[in-house]
Structures are given as structure tokens and as C-alpha cells.
Amino acid sequence: MHTLRADADLELVTIGTELLLGFTVDTNGAEIARVLSAQGVRVVRRTAVADRPEDIRQAIGEALRRTGAVITTGGLGPTRDDITKQIVADLFGAQLRFDDAVWQNLVERFRRFGRVPAASNRSQAEVPEGATVLPNRWGTAPGLWLEGAPGLIVMLPGVPLEMRKLLEHEVAPRFAARSAGRVIRSFTVRTTGVPESSLAERMGEIEPEIAPLTLAYLPGLEGVDLRLSVWGVSPDEADQRLRQAADLVTARAGEHAYGEGETDLAAVVLERARRRGLRIGTAESCTGGLVGGRLTEIPGSSDVYAGGVVTYSNELKTALLGVPPTLIEEHGAVSEPVVRAMAEGAVNRLGADIAVAVTGIAGPGGGSEEKPVGTVWIGLAGAKPAEARRVVLGGERHDIRARAVQTALFFLLRRLSE
């Protein structure tokens, strides 16, 4: 019998032609890696294969020879292309046996929904000799845990909900029992308003200082996440090391670090305004209400966020925000004077204490040599004299708008922090 050591490596094989055709996005792999890392298990390779027997056999066989431990997802259903169990049984030299208990559970599940299982569903009650059945209370295909001379294999359904539940309730506890108290943990420091290269310069030669932890830079539309990871230590030691490293990383990132874990910048902005007793207003053009959307996505935002105005046309900038037509005619809608006037109008018309305004060229058309696509002006008004900032953001239209929202929130946070 294969014994999984505390600092084990494991491979993941995801099965399904739809994964390779691009019709289905594999979310299972990330979830498996995240959950098992907490039990000290490293997912070192992920392989996706089509519903072809020879491909599945090769992928699983090679993975078992490399690490001796494999998790598969998919191929446990009742149709002809669901062949994972048979292939695994052959690799382990085991026969498939009909399991009456599994079948009765399946029949009962169908009965609760007023249905009768088809003849093809009987295949879902077939179990390789020596396998442990992992009960699936959320679907029809049970998971299977099989150990033998080739190694350890865990077979899970490909349906994300069913996979997650089996992973949480059946698989993770079994790995935890073998972990010897060693874990793999990560911790994220969130930054924004600074490019990855500039952030790396701020970090300096930090790797030797935080060793044996590692640091990864994860750029995205909202900024750069700094992911710290540690392997094969006790939970207490992992927490202590990660905390110390996170404090160091945060200090070097300076004002660009705004939170940890899954912190949303909008939530930080709201909390900062709440502590100061300020009401926020928004005036948006190119972002079309996305800044207000980010703020109102946070529960409890109503005590801080007064409201917003979307003024996509020049006429509405004048009618709703009081932007003088002469400013637009002289400087254009995407300009410093106009965005300042938009922010001031939002303060006055919405009764806000502070307002942020956004106007820009999201593309793909509308740009010029003077104002290329991606040009965005962000204005702030309230409490202090109005101010504005120009940025040129990269990417497609969606990317530019998302980055403009994050930049506006960061600009607002800096004002609230003064």
C-alpha cells in the first residue's frame, strides 16, 4: 500500500474533452491545490486530457510513476465517455464490482426528485475492488479512494459543486490525518497604483531576508498581489513566518499596499471615510457607473456612499453636474478642467463631503495623438481644493475601464488618508 508522506507531491489529471475545446473552464484544479496545500500536500503538475481511453491511461499512469499520488476529476458519469473507473481499475489490476449500497443510495436520490434512474446509471455503482467509496450527497457519482502497488488515486466527479463538497468533507480530512501537522500556507499583500517592475525595485533583495519563504508577483487589473508562501512547517510556525514577512513587504510597498488576503480596495475606502464621518459621491463618464458599483458591492456602504451620477454625454455633464459648456468646448470632455468641474458638481448636487470623478477614452476608437486611447482624468473635490490626475492605462476597453475604477478608488483613498 502506498503511504503518502507529510510533504507529499501529488498530480492532478482533469478529464474531459470540453476542457480542451475551451467550452468549459477548469476551476477544479485551483480549488484542489488550495485545499490540499493546507494539509501539506503540493500539487506539482496538472494535466488535462480528452475523453479518450489511451490518453487517460497514459496521463494517469505517468503521473503515478512520477509521484505515486494522483487526483482525477471527471469521467465518473453514466455515459459512454465516462471511462475513468475502468481505466484506473485496469492500472491497479482490479475488477469493477457492482456495489449494492451505492446503487440504493442513487435510487433513493432519484426517488426524492420524483425520478427513476436509467439503466446507464448502474455504471455509477461499479467500484474497483479495494476502493473506498466517498459518498456524494450532492450528486449521483460517488468519489473513490484507491491505494495499491501503483500508488494512491482519488477519483472525483467533474461537476464543480460536487467536487468541492467531496474535497471538503471526504478528501481533505483523509489527507489531514496523514499530514503529521505540516502545512503549506500562503499569504497575500495587495497593492495598487504601482507597476510590477517598480514594486520589485521597492522590495529590493528581499528573498534572502524572508527565506525559506518565497515571494511571487501576481499582476492583475486591480494591481499587483504579493503572494508569500511557506512549505512543510507547523501551522504556528507558518503563521509566524508569514506575518513577519507580510509586515516587511507591506512596509516596503508603502502607500501602495492597501490590504491583505481578499481585501477589496472599495471596502478600505468606505471604512476610511466612515471613520472620518464623510459621505462619498461619484461622477462618471467613461466608467459608466462602475466606481459606484464597486462601492455599493460592499455590504453596509449606504452609510457612506451618498450616490452617483453617470454623465456619458456632454449635455448631461452640464445639466446634471453644472459643468460649463465653455469648458468642454475649450478643453474637451477628457481634460483636467472638466473632471475638476465634474467632481465639484457631484459634491454640490449630491450633498457629498467628498467626490471622485472619472472621464476618459476607453477605446477602441476616439483617441488622438494628444489624447491616446487609455487617457483617463480623475478628479477629486470636497474639503480641500479640487485636484485632478491624468493617467494613461493599457489594455482593451474592459481593461481600461476596470483599471480606471481602481485608480479612482486609490486616488480617493489617498485623499482620505491625508
TAQUI-V190510 format. One line per field, one symbol per residue. psi: psi as a letter, one per 40 degrees, with the letter a starting at -180 (. if undefined). A space follows every 50 residues. Layout:
psi=???
This chain:
psi=hhhhidfiiiihhhhhddddeedhhheddddddddddeeehhheihhhii fhddddddddddddddeehihihifeaeidegeddddddddefiihihhd ddddddddddddefihiiddeddeehhiheihhhhgeeaehiihhhiadd ahhhhiiehdddddddddddddddddeeefehihiihhhhiiehiddddd dddagddddeieiihihgiadeahhhhhiiifiidddddddddddddddd dddbeeheaibehhdddddddddddefihiiihicdefeddddddedhhe ededhdaihhgdidddddddefhhddddddeidgidddddddddddddde fidiihihiaheaeaeiiddgihehhhhiiihdiiiiihhihiiaidddd dddddddddddddddde.
